[in-house]
Amino acid sequence: MQKKIAMIIAFRDFRDEEYFIPKQTLEATGAEVTTVSTSLPSHQNSEGISGNGGFGKAIGKLGGEAEINVLLKDLKVADYDAILFIGGPGAANYIENEVCHKIAREAVENNKVLGAICIAPAILAKAGVLNGKKATVWSSVMDKSAVKILEENGAIFQNDPVVVDGKIVTGNGPGVAKGFAEKIIEIIH
């Protein structure tokens, strides 16, 4: 049976590799990927629909474009086998987003696979779903703020590229995008 995966990205400045590489990897296994975001472009008709029937294109940090299929507020967690939060500078805007927190909690409550890469595990931590769970997140020598968010919210930080704890998969940045996707595939199949 075809697996359905929702990938949540920032409308501006998602991390291109963390979206495109996992999307391609997941689709290669026959998964159906739905792209979810918050904002809408300004060139829409009164129904909020752009000319091509979608919700416009999100723009990655490196200039990649991703067609938005579903708005964040309209995402129905029960319709998917996995929910993935993609990182990048724009994802930092989602760390305090209550809609994202609700989605993460619903994914866990409904026994869905929940993934987050780069800065996005901080969203999961703020949602309360990493309490007592092993996880990783993006950090650098100069910036450990995301690690602090995980630890302050009860996560057991591991300085590893990809960490799996039950049905929660976290990755620490664009360099592990393929490995992150491969772990998601292992769990959902």
Backbone as CSV, one residue per row, in Angstrom:
resi,resn,N_x,N_y,N_z,CA_x,CA_y,CA_z,C_x,C_y,C_z
1,MET,0.835,-1.192,0.000,0.000,0.000,0.000,0.876,1.251,0.000
2,GLN,0.492,2.233,-0.785,1.271,3.463,-0.905,1.243,4.255,0.404
3,LYS,2.408,4.656,0.873,2.520,5.451,2.104,2.337,6.921,1.764
4,LYS,1.668,7.632,2.667,1.435,9.058,2.471,2.261,9.838,3.497
5,ILE,3.018,10.783,2.993,3.929,11.554,3.838,3.687,13.039,3.636
6,ALA,3.556,13.768,4.738,3.434,15.228,4.689,4.780,15.832,5.068
7,MET,5.300,16.701,4.199,6.545,17.412,4.481,6.198,18.884,4.728
8,ILE,6.482,19.356,5.940,6.167,20.730,6.325,7.405,21.588,6.142
9,ILE,7.257,22.633,5.302,8.387,23.519,5.019,7.981,24.977,5.253
10,ALA,8.970,25.803,5.518,8.732,27.247,5.618,8.431,27.783,4.222
11,PHE,7.562,28.772,4.141,7.222,29.346,2.843,8.416,30.083,2.243
12,ARG,9.275,30.596,3.089,10.517,31.240,2.648,11.675,30.678,3.462
13,ASP,12.752,30.343,2.757,14.005,29.908,3.386,13.962,28.543,4.066
14,PHE,13.224,27.569,3.473,13.425,26.191,3.921,14.778,25.752,3.374
15,ARG,15.351,24.702,3.943,16.655,24.230,3.478,16.450,23.270,2.305
16,ASP,16.871,23.689,1.133,16.612,22.961,-0.114,16.954,21.472,-0.041
17,GLU,18.174,21.147,0.401,18.609,19.746,0.407,17.752,18.904,1.343
18,GLU,17.286,19.510,2.435,16.513,18.768,3.435,15.087,18.499,2.957
19,TYR,14.667,19.211,1.938,13.352,18.968,1.344,13.483,18.094,0.092
20,PHE,14.302,18.530,-0.864,14.347,17.852,-2.164,14.943,16.446,-2.090
21,ILE,16.001,16.247,-1.328,16.626,14.915,-1.259,15.699,13.903,-0.584
22,PRO,15.140,14.205,0.611,14.196,13.239,1.188,12.954,13.023,0.315
23,LYS,12.432,14.084,-0.284,11.244,13.947,-1.131,11.535,12.963,-2.263
24,GLN,12.648,13.139,-2.941,13.033,12.258,-4.046,13.251,10.825,-3.542
25,THR,13.912,10.694,-2.401,14.194,9.378,-1.826,12.899,8.668,-1.447
26,LEU,11.975,9.392,-0.837,10.691,8.820,-0.423,9.838,8.452,-1.631
27,GLU,9.784,9.335,-2.616,8.992,9.060,-3.820,9.538,7.866,-4.598
28,ALA,10.852,7.660,-4.517,11.469,6.522,-5.211,10.982,5.188,-4.643
29,THR,10.476,5.197,-3.401,9.935,3.978,-2.794,8.437,3.850,-3.052
30,GLY,7.871,4.787,-3.803,6.451,4.761,-4.110,5.594,5.590,-3.163
31,ALA,6.218,6.290,-2.225,5.455,7.114,-1.283,4.852,8.321,-2.006
32,GLU,3.695,8.749,-1.521,3.041,9.960,-2.024,3.376,11.084,-1.051
33,VAL,4.082,12.107,-1.536,4.522,13.215,-0.683,3.637,14.442,-0.913
34,THR,3.134,14.992,0.175,2.348,16.220,0.159,3.179,17.310,0.805
35,THR,3.296,18.459,0.145,4.076,19.571,0.676,3.141,20.551,1.371
36,VAL,3.487,20.890,2.609,2.648,21.714,3.481,3.425,22.951,3.902
37,SER,2.759,24.117,3.907,3.403,25.347,4.368,2.347,26.305,4.915
38,THR,2.802,27.451,5.405,1.900,28.397,6.054,1.417,29.496,5.139
39,SER,2.325,30.238,4.561,1.970,31.469,3.862,1.462,31.223,2.461
40,LEU,0.753,32.197,1.964,0.272,32.157,0.593,0.876,33.310,-0.190
41,PRO,1.082,33.121,-1.474,1.574,34.239,-2.277,0.482,35.299,-2.410
42,SER,0.862,36.498,-2.760,-0.107,37.600,-2.849,-0.877,37.605,-4.164
43,HIS,-0.445,36.832,-5.165,-1.091,36.854,-6.486,-2.177,35.787,-6.617
44,GLN,-3.174,35.826,-5.707,-4.232,34.834,-5.754,-5.573,35.465,-6.046
45,ASN,-6.487,34.601,-6.411,-7.852,35.079,-6.590,-8.546,35.130,-5.225
46,SER,-9.804,35.528,-5.194,-10.494,35.717,-3.925,-10.692,34.424,-3.137
47,GLU,-10.603,33.274,-3.798,-10.736,32.004,-3.085,-9.406,31.559,-2.478
48,GLY,-8.356,32.353,-2.661,-7.059,31.991,-2.107,-6.328,30.960,-2.931
49,ILE,-6.727,30.811,-4.170,-6.100,29.811,-5.031,-5.318,30.527,-6.131
50,SER,-4.084,30.090,-6.320,-3.303,30.655,-7.408,-3.758,29.999,-8.711
51,GLY,-3.353,30.531,-9.806,-3.836,30.116,-11.109,-3.703,28.638,-11.427
52,ASN,-2.709,27.949,-10.860,-2.497,26.547,-11.197,-3.235,25.591,-10.267
53,GLY,-4.107,26.105,-9.409,-4.878,25.243,-8.532,-4.178,24.907,-7.227
54,GLY,-2.944,25.341,-7.043,-2.220,25.083,-5.805,-2.186,26.324,-4.932
55,PHE,-1.305,26.317,-3.967,-1.189,27.438,-3.038,0.092,28.235,-3.271
56,GLY,0.662,28.092,-4.442,1.870,28.844,-4.752,3.124,28.052,-4.473
57,LYS,4.249,28.713,-4.657,5.540,28.053,-4.506,6.301,28.615,-3.315
58,ALA,6.777,27.701,-2.484,7.676,28.079,-1.400,9.070,28.197,-2.011
59,ILE,9.881,29.069,-1.452,11.234,29.302,-1.965,12.257,28.895,-0.907
60,GLY,13.177,28.040,-1.319,14.216,27.568,-0.415,15.322,28.590,-0.238
61,LYS,16.141,28.376,0.772,17.289,29.241,1.068,18.222,29.343,-0.134
62,LEU,18.335,28.256,-0.902,19.230,28.236,-2.061,18.492,28.508,-3.375
63,GLY,17.198,28.898,-3.271,16.438,29.286,-4.459,15.546,28.223,-5.062
64,GLY,15.553,27.012,-4.498,14.676,25.963,-5.011,13.215,26.317,-4.779
65,GLU,12.351,25.841,-5.660,10.921,26.125,-5.537,10.160,24.834,-5.277
66,ALA,9.203,24.919,-4.360,8.378,23.759,-4.016,6.915,24.162,-4.061
67,GLU,6.127,23.437,-4.840,4.693,23.700,-4.931,4.015,23.284,-3.621
68,ILE,3.220,24.189,-3.056,2.503,23.903,-1.815,1.180,23.224,-2.166
69,ASN,0.939,22.066,-1.534,-0.287,21.304,-1.787,-1.369,21.550,-0.735
70,VAL,-0.943,21.757,0.516,-1.874,21.913,1.631,-1.341,22.997,2.556
71,LEU,-2.255,23.810,3.091,-1.857,24.811,4.078,-1.705,24.156,5.449
72,LEU,-0.750,24.634,6.214,-0.462,24.084,7.536,-1.734,23.952,8.373
73,LYS,-2.545,24.994,8.380,-3.762,24.996,9.205,-4.779,23.953,8.762
74,ASP,-4.669,23.458,7.530,-5.617,22.482,6.992,-5.089,21.047,7.020
75,LEU,-3.872,20.850,7.501,-3.273,19.510,7.511,-4.039,18.587,8.454
76,LYS,-4.410,17.425,7.953,-5.096,16.414,8.752,-4.114,15.258,8.985
77,VAL,-3.557,15.217,10.179,-2.518,14.246,10.537,-2.980,12.815,10.270
78,ALA,-4.236,12.521,10.559,-4.760,11.157,10.395,-4.655,10.644,8.966
79,ASP,-4.539,11.543,7.982,-4.469,11.151,6.572,-3.080,10.674,6.143
80,TYR,-2.086,10.760,7.030,-0.696,10.489,6.642,-0.066,9.407,7.506
81,ASP,0.931,8.726,6.931,1.710,7.730,7.663,2.883,8.381,8.382
82,ALA,3.353,9.499,7.851,4.489,10.206,8.449,4.321,11.708,8.264
83,ILE,4.771,12.453,9.271,4.784,13.916,9.244,6.237,14.341,9.438
84,LEU,6.779,15.112,8.482,8.180,15.527,8.546,8.284,17.048,8.563
85,PHE,9.029,17.568,9.523,9.315,19.002,9.600,10.704,19.234,9.017
86,ILE,10.784,20.067,7.974,12.036,20.342,7.275,12.654,21.626,7.825
87,GLY,13.975,21.638,7.927,14.678,22.765,8.539,15.012,23.890,7.580
88,GLY,15.997,24.662,7.983,16.393,25.857,7.262,16.064,27.083,8.081
89,PRO,16.612,28.249,7.684,16.383,29.466,8.470,14.906,29.788,8.676
90,GLY,14.080,29.531,7.659,12.655,29.825,7.784,11.959,28.969,8.825
91,ALA,12.468,27.767,9.068,11.846,26.858,10.041,11.944,27.401,11.462
92,ALA,12.905,28.296,11.697,13.029,28.897,13.035,11.746,29.640,13.407
93,ASN,11.022,30.138,12.407,9.752,30.831,12.665,8.673,29.883,13.183
94,TYR,8.878,28.575,13.027,7.886,27.592,13.454,8.142,27.056,14.863
95,ILE,9.272,27.407,15.467,9.620,26.849,16.778,8.552,27.160,17.821
96,GLU,7.975,28.346,17.753,6.938,28.740,18.723,5.533,28.645,18.120
97,ASN,5.372,28.003,16.964,4.093,27.957,16.265,3.187,26.881,16.875
98,GLU,2.082,27.311,17.476,1.180,26.375,18.160,0.529,25.389,17.194
99,VAL,0.286,25.784,15.949,-0.277,24.843,14.966,0.720,23.705,14.725
100,CYS,1.991,24.042,14.597,3.028,23.009,14.430,3.090,22.102,15.655
101,HIS,2.991,22.694,16.835,3.036,21.909,18.076,1.871,20.915,18.116
102,LYS,0.691,21.391,17.741,-0.512,20.541,17.734,-0.328,19.382,16.749
103,ILE,0.220,19.676,15.575,0.463,18.643,14.563,1.435,17.592,15.101
104,ALA,2.515,18.029,15.734,3.512,17.099,16.285,2.883,16.217,17.361
105,ARG,2.096,16.819,18.250,1.446,16.038,19.308,0.442,15.036,18.721
106,GLU,-0.331,15.470,17.727,-1.293,14.574,17.068,-0.580,13.407,16.396
107,ALA,0.564,13.672,15.779,1.318,12.605,15.113,1.712,11.530,16.123
108,VAL,2.196,11.944,17.278,2.596,10.988,18.321,1.367,10.259,18.868
109,GLU,0.311,11.009,19.168,-0.920,10.410,19.712,-1.524,9.383,18.755
110,ASN,-1.377,9.612,17.457,-1.931,8.713,16.441,-0.921,7.684,15.940
111,ASN,0.200,7.554,16.653,1.229,6.561,16.340,1.787,6.693,14.926
112,LYS,1.919,7.936,14.449,2.495,8.212,13.135,4.015,8.334,13.271
113,VAL,4.712,8.170,12.166,6.144,8.466,12.157,6.264,9.989,12.153
114,LEU,7.133,10.510,13.006,7.344,11.952,13.124,8.822,12.227,12.911
115,GLY,9.135,13.090,11.951,10.523,13.396,11.655,10.776,14.890,11.659
116,ALA,12.019,15.255,11.972,12.428,16.652,11.923,13.930,16.695,11.679
117,ILE,14.352,17.665,10.855,15.758,17.762,10.478,16.241,19.199,10.635
118,CYS,17.536,19.337,10.944,18.200,20.637,11.087,17.711,21.349,12.352
119,ILE,17.133,22.522,12.233,16.613,23.274,13.377,15.237,22.748,13.807
120,ALA,14.545,22.027,12.916,13.163,21.606,13.158,12.946,20.712,14.388
121,PRO,13.925,19.914,14.849,13.663,19.182,16.091,13.324,20.107,17.273
122,ALA,13.739,21.361,17.201,13.371,22.319,18.254,11.854,22.526,18.283
123,ILE,11.198,22.421,17.124,9.731,22.509,17.055,9.127,21.351,17.845
124,LEU,9.661,20.148,17.627,9.165,18.966,18.337,9.388,19.099,19.838
125,ALA,10.560,19.638,20.208,10.854,19.819,21.627,9.849,20.768,22.271
126,LYS,9.591,21.895,21.613,8.632,22.881,22.138,7.216,22.306,22.183
127,ALA,6.921,21.339,21.316,5.603,20.692,21.309,5.458,19.710,22.471
128,GLY,6.588,19.385,23.105,6.569,18.471,24.243,6.699,17.006,23.878
129,VAL,6.937,16.699,22.603,6.957,15.292,22.181,8.344,14.644,22.290
130,LEU,9.364,15.416,22.639,10.709,14.843,22.787,11.080,14.604,24.254
131,ASN,10.168,14.870,25.157,10.448,14.684,26.579,10.799,13.217,26.844
132,GLY,12.027,12.974,27.325,12.485,11.618,27.586,12.927,10.853,26.354
133,LYS,12.955,11.510,25.199,13.335,10.867,23.936,14.732,11.299,23.512
134,LYS,15.444,10.380,22.850,16.736,10.717,22.267,16.491,11.476,20.968
135,ALA,17.272,12.532,20.738,17.104,13.341,19.525,18.382,14.106,19.227
136,THR,18.495,14.552,17.976,19.584,15.425,17.567,18.982,16.673,16.941
137,VAL,19.817,17.669,16.724,19.376,18.936,16.148,20.606,19.651,15.609
138,TRP,20.383,20.597,14.697,21.490,21.383,14.172,22.109,22.221,15.286
139,SER,23.431,22.294,15.282,24.143,23.214,16.168,25.505,23.486,15.541
140,SER,26.165,24.485,16.055,27.516,24.793,15.598,28.341,25.186,16.822
141,VAL,29.627,25.360,16.601,30.505,25.771,17.695,30.017,27.084,18.299
142,MET,29.505,27.975,17.443,29.075,29.296,17.893,27.610,29.359,18.335
143,ASP,26.821,28.362,17.971,25.384,28.428,18.251,24.855,27.079,18.729
144,LYS,24.623,26.987,20.007,24.083,25.764,20.621,22.652,25.995,21.113
145,SER,21.999,27.053,20.608,20.672,27.421,21.117,19.629,26.330,20.886
146,ALA,19.693,25.635,19.753,18.711,24.586,19.475,18.915,23.395,20.411
147,VAL,20.171,23.078,20.728,20.465,22.003,21.685,19.862,22.367,23.035
148,LYS,20.005,23.629,23.418,19.456,24.105,24.690,17.931,23.948,24.713
149,ILE,17.261,24.267,23.600,15.798,24.111,23.519,15.418,22.650,23.731
150,LEU,16.143,21.732,23.090,15.856,20.305,23.267,16.006,19.914,24.736
151,GLU,17.146,20.271,25.324,17.425,19.873,26.704,16.453,20.512,27.694
152,GLU,16.093,21.776,27.474,15.146,22.454,28.362,13.756,21.833,28.309
153,ASN,13.467,21.115,27.209,12.161,20.489,27.043,12.208,18.970,27.216
154,GLY,13.255,18.512,27.914,13.321,17.121,28.336,13.892,16.122,27.356
155,ALA,14.382,16.572,26.214,14.977,15.651,25.244,16.362,15.218,25.722
156,ILE,16.759,14.043,25.287,18.103,13.534,25.559,18.913,13.796,24.291
157,PHE,19.658,14.906,24.277,20.404,15.292,23.076,21.518,14.299,22.798
158,GLN,21.615,13.882,21.529,22.714,13.054,21.071,23.367,13.749,19.887
159,ASN,24.662,13.908,19.958,25.399,14.594,18.898,25.721,13.602,17.777
160,ASP,24.663,13.068,17.166,24.780,12.109,16.073,24.074,12.678,14.845
161,PRO,24.441,12.210,13.634,23.815,12.736,12.418,22.307,12.487,12.355
162,VAL,21.887,11.242,12.634,20.470,10.879,12.623,20.206,10.055,13.875
163,VAL,19.113,10.374,14.568,18.749,9.657,15.787,17.313,9.165,15.655
164,VAL,17.112,7.888,15.980,15.776,7.299,15.958,15.416,6.894,17.379
165,ASP,14.250,7.311,17.841,13.727,6.873,19.131,12.265,6.508,18.913
166,GLY,11.994,5.224,18.820,10.640,4.762,18.507,10.271,5.193,17.098
167,LYS,9.192,5.969,16.981,8.759,6.437,15.667,9.151,7.887,15.419
168,ILE,10.077,8.409,16.233,10.553,9.785,16.041,11.965,9.732,15.462
169,VAL,12.150,10.422,14.329,13.444,10.455,13.641,13.898,11.912,13.562
170,THR,15.123,12.177,14.028,15.675,13.529,13.928,17.020,13.477,13.214
171,GLY,17.294,14.524,12.437,18.558,14.644,11.715,19.149,16.016,11.986
172,ASN,20.488,16.123,11.912,21.130,17.374,12.332,21.482,18.349,11.211
173,GLY,21.054,18.096,9.973,21.329,19.096,8.948,21.322,18.543,7.540
174,PRO,21.599,19.401,6.565,21.475,19.025,5.155,22.364,17.861,4.734
175,GLY,23.497,17.696,5.381,24.403,16.613,5.011,23.849,15.221,5.274
176,VAL,22.810,15.129,6.096,22.238,13.819,6.426,20.847,13.635,5.825
177,ALA,20.489,14.478,4.857,19.143,14.448,4.279,18.770,13.062,3.749
178,LYS,19.678,12.405,3.043,19.377,11.078,2.488,19.255,10.043,3.599
179,GLY,20.178,10.052,4.542,20.123,9.121,5.674,18.871,9.310,6.513
180,PHE,18.451,10.557,6.685,17.224,10.896,7.404,16.035,10.239,6.695
181,ALA,15.954,10.425,5.376,14.856,9.845,4.589,14.888,8.316,4.653
182,GLU,16.078,7.734,4.609,16.199,6.273,4.647,15.691,5.705,5.969
183,LYS,15.925,6.415,7.071,15.405,5.967,8.377,13.882,6.053,8.412
184,ILE,13.315,7.105,7.799,11.862,7.239,7.725,11.295,6.047,6.948
185,ILE,11.918,5.698,5.835,11.471,4.577,4.996,11.513,3.267,5.782
186,GLU,12.603,3.041,6.531,12.734,1.815,7.327,11.547,1.666,8.292
187,ILE,11.147,2.759,8.900,10.096,2.703,9.914,8.713,2.556,9.306
188,ILE,8.429,3.240,8.201,7.065,3.181,7.644,6.800,1.942,6.788
189,HIS,7.855,1.254,6.369,7.617,0.061,5.521,7.660,-1.219,6.314
